[in-house]
């Protein structure tokens, strides 16, 4: 099993260094320039839209706020806790800098995905089909590329999320509460089924309630840790920047290692480049592409500069990153350092919420991909298969789970980015043109 994990990890490493480093950073830089650094220029509007955006349009399955929360639910998963912690432990403190760097520039990719998702969706009243498949097919006029994306993304949704998210939930529930791994898997599977069997409206209602809760709880707990060890903050921030650019250091981490893990975990955390934003924001009851683009800007900001940063700082400030612990266990140890006894339980609950909401959000993504590939008849069987796989994720090996996740994420990116770049003119018009839109 370890040999299989090593082989998959080697393939993922080959894709990430240097292939995806060049492709992702290159696309992120290109889109930032093409859209006039929309993530800076229109950030105040993104904040106003976040707090006061309203539906405007009769078509769509969810309100703009529900679409935003569904995207946030799917994006802020255990990768923001377990994945970032594992990245810091494996790649050193410099990983955090590259998470920030990719998050800043990749915001433009996410803006474009959301705009294209709403522009090229297929909707009949409240029934919506959306995703990169539709802008690759109808915008780029490439049915072959659309099908390629649907096949790869469909397999990825079915074989990564039920395993990665559940694995982290089961691990922390086992180490903190003593719950057997398989019990966590079965409970999570049942709870996921109860929501996703009702379709996108049921998912939207759950995300609307759970997404603010999970972010608020993790923010509160992280701030307690950061304040408790605040005297070390200047030292840790200096270490982050120094290790991001050090080719050889006493710690043994080099710039390419930090970049590799920073990109992998940053990508896994904010999903810019996956194309999933097109699925979530394409469901909104809105006829304003830039509204959804600005919501995507806020989503990426919250993930890259919010939850990922909080996770990294807690384990760096407490020194846990050098303890030999990794994944959710490292974050639980960091929280316990500031809140003995209680901190670990708080992390366990946050990991459950993060993983659970991601499971229900990605369940919808997967059914959109597979329905495009295999037809609408696959949706109901897919929901059952998705839930039946969840218990197996709880007992799978951690290294194999994350290695497979890295590989599938990398393969999903290429066809999507071709469409994003080729159709960047449409996103640019939405980024610049305010004449036909009134926010709020």
C-alpha positions in Angstrom: 0.0 0.0 0.0 2.8 2.4 0.9 4.5 1.6 -2.5 1.2 2.6 -4.3 1.0 5.8 -2.3 4.6 6.6 -3.1 4.0 6.0 -6.8 0.9 8.2 -6.9 2.7 10.9 -4.9 5.6 10.8 -7.4 3.2 11.3 -10.3 1.6 14.2 -8.4 5.0 15.7 -7.6 6.0 15.5 -11.2 2.9 17.4 -12.2 3.2 20.0 -9.5 6.9 20.7 -9.9 7.5 22.3 -12.3 4.5 21.7 -14.6 1.7 23.1 -12.4 3.9 25.7 -10.9 4.3 27.2 -14.3 0.8 26.6 -15.5 -1.0 27.8 -12.4 1.2 30.8 -11.6 1.3 31.7 -15.3 -2.5 31.6 -15.7 -3.1 33.4 -12.4 -0.7 36.2 -13.4 -2.2 36.4 -17.0 -5.8 36.6 -15.7 -4.9 39.2 -13.0 -3.5 41.4 -15.7 -6.2 40.6 -18.2 -8.9 41.5 -15.6 -7.1 44.7 -14.4 -6.4 43.2 -11.0 -10.1 42.9 -10.3 -9.2 41.4 -6.9 -7.8 44.8 -5.8 -9.8 47.3 -8.0 -13.2 46.0 -7.1 -12.6 44.5 -3.7 -14.6 47.1 -1.9 -17.6 46.2 -4.1 -17.0 42.5 -3.4 -17.3 43.3 0.3 -20.5 45.2 -0.2 -21.9 42.5 -2.4 -21.0 39.9 0.3 -23.0 41.8 2.9 -25.9 43.1 0.8 -26.2 41.2 -2.6 -29.7 40.4 -3.7 -31.2 38.0 -6.2 -32.0 39.6 -9.6 -33.3 37.0 -12.1 -36.0 34.4 -12.2 -33.8 31.5 -13.3 -31.5 29.6 -11.0 -31.8 27.2 -8.2 -30.3 29.2 -5.3 -30.2 32.8 -4.1 -26.9 34.5 -4.7 -26.1 34.1 -0.9 -27.0 30.4 -1.0 -24.8 29.9 -4.1 -22.0 31.7 -2.3 -22.4 29.6 0.8 -22.6 26.4 -1.2 -19.3 27.4 -2.9 -17.8 28.3 0.5 -19.1 25.0 2.0 -17.4 23.0 -0.7 -14.2 25.0 -0.7 -13.5 25.3 3.0 -13.0 21.6 3.8 -10.6 19.7 5.9 -7.9 20.7 3.4 -7.9 24.1 5.1 -7.0 22.4 8.4 -5.5 18.9 7.7 -4.1 19.8 4.3 -2.5 23.0 5.3 -1.1 21.5 8.5 0.4 18.6 6.6 1.8 21.0 4.0 3.6 23.1 6.7 5.0 20.0 8.4 6.2 18.6 5.1 7.3 21.8 3.4 8.2 24.1 6.2 7.0 27.6 7.2 7.6 29.0 3.7 4.6 27.1 2.5 2.3 29.7 4.0 3.9 32.5 1.9 3.1 30.5 -1.3 -0.4 29.8 -0.2 -0.8 33.6 0.1 0.9 34.2 -3.2 -1.2 31.8 -5.1 -4.4 32.9 -3.3 -3.9 36.5 -4.3 -3.2 36.0 -8.0 -5.6 33.0 -8.4 -8.5 35.1 -7.3 -8.7 36.3 -10.9 -9.1 32.7 -12.1 -11.9 32.2 -9.6 -13.6 35.4 -10.8 -13.5 34.2 -14.4 -14.8 30.8 -13.5 -17.8 32.2 -11.7 -18.5 34.7 -14.6 -18.3 31.9 -17.2 -20.3 29.5 -15.1 -23.3 31.9 -15.0 -22.9 33.1 -18.6 -22.9 29.6 -20.1 -25.2 27.6 -17.8 -28.2 25.7 -19.0 -31.3 26.6 -17.1 -35.0 26.0 -17.2 -36.5 27.9 -14.4 -35.0 26.4 -11.2 -33.4 23.5 -12.9 -29.8 24.3 -13.7 -26.8 22.6 -15.3 -23.6 24.4 -14.9 -19.9 24.0 -14.9 -16.8 24.2 -17.2 -18.3 21.6 -19.5 -20.8 24.2 -20.8 -18.3 27.0 -21.4 -15.9 24.5 -23.0 -18.7 23.2 -25.2 -20.7 26.4 -26.0 -18.1 29.1 -25.5 -14.9 27.4 -26.7 -16.9 25.2 -29.2 -14.9 22.1 -28.1 -17.2 19.2 -27.2 -14.2 17.0 -26.9 -12.5 19.2 -24.2 -15.8 19.5 -22.4 -16.2 15.7 -22.2 -12.6 15.3 -21.1 -13.2 17.7 -18.3 -16.5 16.0 -17.3 -14.8 12.5 -17.2 -11.8 13.6 -15.2 -13.7 15.8 -12.8 -16.4 13.2 -12.3 -13.9 10.6 -11.4 -12.2 13.0 -9.1 -15.4 14.0 -7.3 -16.3 10.3 -6.7 -12.8 9.1 -5.7 -11.3 12.0 -3.8 -13.7 14.0 -1.6 -15.5 11.0 0.0 -12.1 9.8 1.1 -10.0 12.9 1.9 -12.7 14.7 3.9 -13.9 11.6 5.8 -10.4 10.5 6.5 -9.6 13.7 8.3 -12.9 13.7 10.2 -12.4 10.1 11.3 -8.8 10.7 12.3 -9.5 13.6 14.6 -12.6 12.0 16.1 -10.5 8.9 16.9 -7.6 10.8 18.5 -9.7 13.3 20.4 -12.9 11.5 21.3 -11.9 7.8 20.9 -14.6 7.1 18.2 -13.6 4.1 16.0 -12.7 5.1 12.5 -15.5 3.1 10.9 -18.2 4.5 13.2 -17.3 8.0 12.1 -17.4 6.9 8.5 -20.9 5.4 8.8 -22.3 8.4 10.7 -20.9 10.9 8.2 -22.3 8.8 5.3 -25.8 8.8 6.8 -25.7 12.5 7.5 -24.5 13.3 4.0 -27.2 11.1 2.4 -29.9 13.0 4.4 -28.9 16.2 2.7 -27.8 15.3 -0.8 -30.8 13.1 -1.5 -32.9 16.3 -1.7 -30.8 17.8 -4.4 -29.3 21.3 -4.8 -32.0 23.1 -2.8 -31.5 20.9 0.2 -27.7 21.4 -0.1 -28.1 25.2 -0.4 -30.2 25.3 2.7 -27.7 23.3 4.7 -24.8 25.3 3.4 -26.5 28.6 4.3 -26.7 27.6 7.9 -23.5 25.6 8.4 -20.9 27.6 6.5 -21.0 30.7 8.7 -21.0 28.5 11.8 -17.9 26.6 10.8 -15.9 29.7 9.8 -16.9 31.6 13.0 -16.0 28.7 15.4 -12.6 28.1 13.8 -11.9 31.9 13.7 -12.7 32.2 17.4 -10.6 29.2 18.4 -7.6 30.2 16.2 -7.6 33.7 17.6 -7.3 32.4 21.2 -4.2 30.4 20.1 -2.7 33.3 18.2 -3.3 35.8 21.1 -1.9 33.3 23.6 1.3 33.0 21.7 1.3 36.5 20.2 4.8 37.4 21.4 6.2 34.9 18.9 4.3 36.4 15.9 7.1 38.6 14.5 9.6 35.7 14.8 7.2 33.3 13.0 6.3 35.8 10.2 10.0 36.4 9.6 10.5 32.6 9.4 7.7 32.3 6.9 9.2 34.9 4.5 12.8 33.6 5.0 11.9 29.9 4.4 9.8 30.8 1.3 13.0 31.9 -0.6 15.7 29.8 1.0 17.2 27.3 -1.3 19.1 25.5 1.5 18.4 26.0 5.1 19.2 24.4 8.5 15.7 23.0 8.4 16.4 21.2 5.2 13.5 22.9 3.2 14.1 24.5 -0.1 12.2 27.0 -2.2 10.9 24.4 -4.6 9.6 22.2 -1.7 7.9 25.2 -0.2 6.4 26.2 -3.5 5.2 22.6 -4.3 3.4 22.2 -1.0 2.2 25.8 -1.0 0.7 25.4 -4.4 -0.8 22.0 -3.7 -2.3 23.0 -0.4 -3.3 26.4 -1.6 -5.0 24.9 -4.7 -6.6 22.2 -2.6 -7.9 24.9 -0.2 -9.2 27.6 -2.5 -10.0 25.4 -5.6 -9.1 28.2 -8.0 -8.4 26.4 -11.3 -10.6 23.4 -10.6 -13.6 24.9 -12.3 -15.9 24.1 -9.4 -16.7 27.8 -9.0 -18.6 27.6 -12.3 -20.8 24.9 -10.9 -21.7 26.7 -7.7 -22.1 30.2 -8.9 -23.9 29.0 -12.1 -26.8 28.0 -9.9 -27.6 31.5 -8.6 -30.8 33.3 -9.3 -28.9 36.1 -10.9 -28.5 37.7 -14.4 -25.3 39.5 -13.3 -22.1 37.6 -14.0 -20.0 40.1 -12.2 -22.0 39.7 -9.0 -21.0 36.1 -9.0 -17.4 36.9 -9.9 -17.2 39.3 -7.0 -18.6 36.7 -4.6 -15.9 34.4 -5.9 -13.3 37.0 -5.0 -14.6 37.1 -1.4 -14.7 33.3 -1.2 -11.0 33.1 -2.3 -10.0 35.8 0.1 -11.7 34.1 3.1 -10.1 30.8 2.3 -6.5 31.9 1.4 -6.1 34.7 3.8 -8.5 33.5 6.5 -8.8 29.8 7.3 -5.5 28.7 5.7 -3.6 31.4 7.5 -5.2 30.7 10.8 -4.3 27.0 10.6 -0.7 27.7 9.6 -0.2 30.3 12.4 -1.6 28.1 15.1 0.9 25.3 14.4 3.8 27.6 13.8 3.3 29.8 16.8 3.0 26.8 19.1 5.9 25.0 17.6 3.7 22.0 16.8 4.9 21.8 13.3 8.2 20.3 14.6 6.4 17.9 17.0 6.2 14.9 14.7 2.4 15.3 14.5 0.7 16.1 11.2 -2.8 16.7 9.7 -5.7 17.4 12.1 -3.7 15.9 15.0 -1.2 18.8 14.7 -3.9 21.4 14.8 -5.6 19.8 17.8 -2.3 19.8 19.6 -1.9 23.5 18.9 -5.4 24.3 20.1 -4.7 22.3 23.3 -1.6 24.3 23.9 -3.8 27.4 24.4 -6.9 25.7 25.6 -5.9 22.5 27.5 -8.5 19.8 27.1 -11.1 21.9 25.3 -9.0 22.9 22.3 -8.8 19.4 20.8 -12.5 18.9 21.1 -13.1 22.3 19.3 -10.8 21.2 16.5 -12.7 17.9 16.2 -16.0 19.7 15.9 -14.6 22.2 13.4 -13.1 19.4 11.3 -16.4 17.6 11.3 -18.2 20.8 10.1 -15.5 21.5 7.5 -15.5 18.0 6.1 -19.2 17.5 6.2 -20.1 20.7 4.4 -17.5 19.9 1.7 -18.9 16.5 1.3 -22.4 17.8 0.6 -21.1 20.6 -1.7 -18.9 18.3 -3.7 -21.7 15.8 -4.0 -23.5 18.3 -6.2 -20.4 19.1 -8.2 -19.9 15.4 -8.9 -23.5 14.8 -10.1 -23.2 17.8 -12.5 -20.0 16.3 -14.0 -21.3 12.8 -14.3 -24.7 13.8 -15.6 -23.0 15.6 -18.5 -20.9 12.5 -19.1 -23.4 9.7 -18.6 -26.8 11.5 -18.7 -29.3 12.6 -16.0 -30.2 9.0 -15.1 -26.9 8.6 -13.3 -27.7 11.2 -10.6 -29.7 9.1 -8.2 -27.4 6.0 -8.3 -24.4 8.4 -8.0 -25.8 9.9 -4.7 -26.0 6.4 -3.2 -22.6 5.3 -4.5 -21.0 8.6 -3.2 -22.4 8.0 0.3 -21.5 4.3 0.3 -17.8 5.2 -0.4 -17.6 7.5 2.6 -17.0 4.8 5.3 -14.1 3.5 3.2 -12.5 6.9 3.4 -12.5 6.8 7.1 -10.3 3.7 7.3 -8.0 4.5 4.3 -4.3 5.3 4.7 -3.7 9.0 5.1 -0.8 9.3 2.7 -2.6 7.3 0.0 -5.7 9.5 0.3 -3.9 12.8 0.0 -1.5 11.6 -2.8 -4.5 10.5 -4.9 -6.2 13.8 -4.2 -3.2 15.8 -5.4 -3.0 13.7 -8.6 -6.6 14.0 -9.5 -6.7 17.7 -8.7 -3.8 18.3 -11.0 -5.4 16.4 -13.9 -8.7 18.3 -13.5 -7.0 21.7 -13.9 -5.6 21.5 -17.5 -8.8 21.4 -19.6 -10.5 24.0 -17.4 -7.6 26.5 -17.7 -7.7 26.2 -21.5 -11.3 27.4 -21.4 -10.6 30.1 -18.8 -7.8 31.6 -20.9 -9.5 31.3 -24.2 -12.7 33.0 -22.9 -10.9 35.6 -20.8 -12.4 38.4 -22.9 -15.9 37.6 -21.5 -14.5 37.7 -17.9 -12.7 40.9 -18.7 -15.9 42.6 -19.9 -17.6 41.6 -16.6 -14.6 42.8 -14.6 -14.6 46.3 -16.3 -18.1 47.0 -17.4 -20.4 48.3 -14.7 -22.7 50.2 -17.0 -25.4 47.5 -17.1 -25.2 46.4 -13.5 -26.2 48.0 -10.2 -24.9 46.2 -7.2 -27.1 45.4 -4.2 
